[in-house]
Amino acid sequence: MAGASFAGLAHRAAQREASVMVEKTINGPSPLTIHHLGEQVLRQPARRLSKVDHGVRQLCRHMLQTMYSAQGIGLAATQVGVHKQVLVIDLDPETPSTPPRVLINPEITAYGGSVDSREEGCLSIPDVYLNVVRPTVIEVRFMDELGRKHRLKADGLLSRCIQHEMDHLNGVLFVDRVQDGEALQRELHDHGFAVSAVHAVAEQGHGEEP
C-alpha cells in the first residue's frame, strides 16, 4: 500500500516536471524582461540546443508566464535576452486547458506557393501594428519540451506566428519586413521608436511545396 502510494506520487512528480503548462495570468508576475526595438540584444542570433533538460523546460515556463502576462500569443527566447533556439506559442490564451506549443531548434523545411499580407504586432515593439507579407503555408521540424522530434504543416495564424518568432531567433523583427515605408515611419514615430533601428531584409523566399 505504502509502496504503491509512493510510486504514484513519484509518477505525478515526474509528470509535473515534464509539463511546461503554467497559469495563463494576464498582467501577472513576469519572471523575464522583454527587450524592445533598438536594444542590440534583439539582433544577436540564437544558438541551437544540443539537449533538452530541466533548465530548458524551466525557461519555457518562464517564457510562457512572461508572454501571458504581456497578453501575447508568441515569444522567442531572444526577446528575453536568452540566445537559445526556443520559442513558445499559444493561439488560445484565454482557454486554461489548451496546451501551449514549444518549438526547440525549429527549422522551416518547405514553404507553400502562396503568400498573403496580414497585420502583425510584437511584444518587443508595443502598440505598433503593420502589414507583413509572408508565405501562407510552411512545414517545420522541431523538438518539443521533452526533446521529441516533430514535423508540422502549419497554415493561417499558426504559420505566421511561427515565422514571426523564428525571425527573432535570427535577429530579425517584423518591422524589418514591412514594405510600406510611410506607414512604418509613422507608426514607429508615433510610438517612440527610431526608424534607424529597423534593419530591412529581403522578402522571404519560397521553397518546395509542403
C-alpha positions as CSV (number, residue, x, y, z in Angstrom):
1,M,0.0,0.0,0.0
2,A,2.6,2.5,1.0
3,G,4.9,1.4,-1.9
4,A,2.1,1.8,-4.4
5,S,1.3,5.3,-3.0
6,F,4.9,6.3,-3.2
7,A,5.1,5.1,-6.8
8,G,2.0,7.2,-7.6
9,L,3.5,10.3,-6.1
10,A,6.7,9.8,-7.9
11,H,4.8,9.4,-11.2
12,R,2.8,12.6,-10.7
13,A,6.0,14.5,-9.7
14,A,7.6,13.3,-13.0
15,Q,4.6,14.5,-14.9
16,R,4.8,17.9,-13.3
17,E,8.5,18.2,-14.1
18,A,7.9,17.3,-17.7
19,S,5.0,19.7,-18.2
20,V,5.5,23.3,-19.1
21,M,1.9,24.4,-18.7
22,V,1.5,27.4,-16.4
23,E,-1.4,29.5,-15.3
24,K,-2.5,31.9,-18.0
25,T,-2.5,35.1,-16.0
26,I,-2.8,38.4,-17.7
27,N,-0.8,41.2,-16.1
28,G,0.5,38.6,-13.6
29,P,4.1,38.1,-12.4
30,S,6.6,38.3,-15.3
31,P,9.8,36.5,-14.4
32,L,11.6,37.7,-17.5
33,T,12.2,41.1,-19.1
34,I,11.1,41.6,-22.7
35,H,13.6,43.7,-24.7
36,H,12.4,46.4,-27.1
37,L,13.3,47.5,-30.6
38,G,16.6,49.4,-30.5
39,E,18.2,47.1,-28.0
40,Q,21.2,45.2,-29.6
41,V,20.3,42.0,-27.7
42,L,17.4,41.5,-30.2
43,R,19.9,41.4,-33.1
44,Q,22.0,38.5,-31.9
45,P,21.3,35.1,-33.5
46,A,20.3,32.3,-31.2
47,R,22.2,29.0,-30.8
48,R,20.8,25.5,-31.3
49,L,20.4,23.4,-28.3
50,S,22.3,20.0,-28.1
51,K,19.8,18.7,-25.5
52,V,16.6,19.4,-23.7
53,D,16.6,19.2,-20.0
54,H,15.0,20.6,-16.8
55,G,16.7,24.0,-17.3
56,V,15.2,24.3,-20.8
57,R,11.7,23.4,-19.6
58,Q,12.0,26.0,-16.8
59,L,13.0,28.6,-19.4
60,C,9.9,27.6,-21.3
61,R,7.7,28.0,-18.2
62,H,9.1,31.5,-17.5
63,M,8.7,32.5,-21.1
64,L,5.1,31.4,-21.1
65,Q,4.4,33.3,-17.8
66,T,6.0,36.4,-19.4
67,M,4.1,36.0,-22.6
68,Y,0.7,35.6,-20.9
69,S,1.4,38.5,-18.6
70,A,2.0,40.7,-21.6
71,Q,-1.0,39.4,-23.4
72,G,0.9,37.9,-26.3
73,I,0.5,34.7,-28.3
74,G,4.1,34.0,-29.1
75,L,7.6,34.7,-27.6
76,A,11.1,33.8,-28.7
77,A,13.9,33.3,-26.2
78,T,15.9,36.1,-27.9
79,Q,13.2,38.6,-26.8
80,V,14.1,37.9,-23.2
81,G,17.8,38.0,-23.7
82,V,18.4,34.3,-23.9
83,H,20.1,33.3,-27.1
84,K,18.8,29.8,-27.5
85,Q,16.6,28.5,-30.3
86,V,13.4,28.2,-28.2
87,L,10.0,29.7,-28.9
88,V,6.6,29.3,-27.3
89,I,3.2,29.9,-28.9
90,D,-0.4,29.8,-27.6
91,L,-3.1,30.9,-30.0
92,D,-5.8,30.2,-27.4
93,P,-4.5,32.0,-24.3
94,E,-8.0,32.5,-22.9
95,T,-8.6,28.8,-22.5
96,P,-6.7,27.4,-19.5
97,S,-6.9,23.8,-20.7
98,T,-5.4,24.4,-24.1
99,P,-1.7,23.4,-24.0
100,P,0.9,25.8,-25.5
101,R,3.3,24.9,-28.2
102,V,7.0,24.7,-27.6
103,L,9.4,24.7,-30.6
104,I,13.1,24.0,-29.9
105,N,15.6,24.2,-32.8
106,P,12.8,24.9,-35.3
107,E,13.7,24.7,-39.0
108,I,11.4,25.5,-41.9
109,T,11.8,22.7,-44.4
110,A,9.3,23.9,-47.0
111,Y,7.1,26.9,-48.0
112,G,3.8,26.8,-49.8
113,G,3.4,28.6,-53.1
114,S,1.1,31.4,-51.9
115,V,1.7,34.5,-49.8
116,D,-0.6,36.9,-48.0
117,S,-0.3,40.2,-46.2
118,R,-1.6,40.4,-42.7
119,E,-1.2,42.8,-39.7
120,E,1.3,41.8,-37.1
121,G,2.4,43.2,-33.8
122,C,5.2,42.3,-31.4
123,L,5.8,42.3,-27.7
124,S,9.2,43.9,-28.4
125,I,7.5,46.8,-30.3
126,P,4.4,47.6,-28.1
127,D,1.4,49.1,-29.8
128,V,2.9,49.0,-33.3
129,Y,0.8,47.1,-35.9
130,L,1.8,46.8,-39.6
131,N,1.1,44.5,-42.5
132,V,3.8,41.9,-43.4
133,V,3.8,39.6,-46.4
134,R,4.7,36.0,-45.6
135,P,4.2,32.6,-47.1
136,T,0.8,31.2,-46.2
137,V,1.8,27.6,-45.5
138,I,5.0,26.2,-44.1
139,E,6.4,22.9,-43.0
140,V,8.6,23.0,-39.9
141,R,10.6,20.4,-37.9
142,F,11.5,20.9,-34.3
143,M,11.8,19.3,-30.9
144,D,9.3,19.7,-28.1
145,E,9.9,20.3,-24.4
146,L,10.7,16.6,-23.9
147,G,13.2,16.5,-26.7
148,R,10.9,14.6,-29.0
149,K,11.2,15.3,-32.8
150,H,8.2,16.6,-34.7
151,R,7.2,17.7,-38.2
152,L,4.3,20.1,-38.5
153,K,2.5,21.6,-41.5
154,A,1.1,24.9,-40.4
155,D,-1.1,27.5,-42.2
156,G,-3.0,30.6,-41.2
157,L,-2.2,32.3,-37.9
158,L,0.0,29.4,-36.7
159,S,2.2,29.6,-39.8
160,R,2.5,33.4,-39.5
161,C,3.3,33.2,-35.7
162,I,5.9,30.5,-36.2
163,Q,7.6,32.5,-38.9
164,H,7.5,35.7,-36.8
165,E,9.0,34.0,-33.8
166,M,11.7,32.2,-35.9
167,D,12.7,35.6,-37.3
168,H,13.5,36.6,-33.7
169,L,15.9,33.7,-33.4
170,N,17.8,35.1,-36.4
171,G,17.9,38.6,-35.1
172,V,15.1,39.8,-37.4
173,L,12.0,41.8,-36.2
174,F,8.7,42.0,-38.2
175,V,9.3,45.7,-38.9
176,D,12.3,44.7,-40.9
177,R,9.9,43.0,-43.4
178,V,7.4,45.9,-43.7
179,Q,7.2,47.1,-47.3
180,D,5.1,50.2,-46.7
181,G,7.8,52.7,-45.7
182,E,5.5,55.6,-45.0
183,A,3.3,53.5,-42.6
184,L,6.4,52.1,-40.9
185,Q,7.9,55.6,-40.2
186,R,4.6,56.9,-39.0
187,E,3.9,54.0,-36.6
188,L,7.3,53.9,-35.2
189,H,7.4,57.7,-34.7
190,D,4.0,57.8,-33.1
191,H,5.1,55.1,-30.5
192,G,8.6,56.5,-29.7
193,F,10.7,54.1,-31.7
194,A,13.6,55.1,-34.0
195,V,13.3,54.2,-37.7
196,S,17.1,53.8,-37.7
197,A,16.6,50.7,-35.5
198,V,15.0,48.9,-38.5
199,H,17.2,46.5,-40.5
200,A,15.4,45.9,-43.8
201,V,15.6,42.4,-45.1
202,A,14.6,40.8,-48.4
203,E,11.2,39.1,-48.8
204,Q,11.1,35.5,-47.6
205,G,11.7,33.1,-50.4
206,H,9.7,30.1,-51.4
207,G,10.9,26.6,-51.4
208,E,9.4,23.2,-52.1
209,E,5.6,22.9,-51.5
210,P,4.8,21.2,-48.2
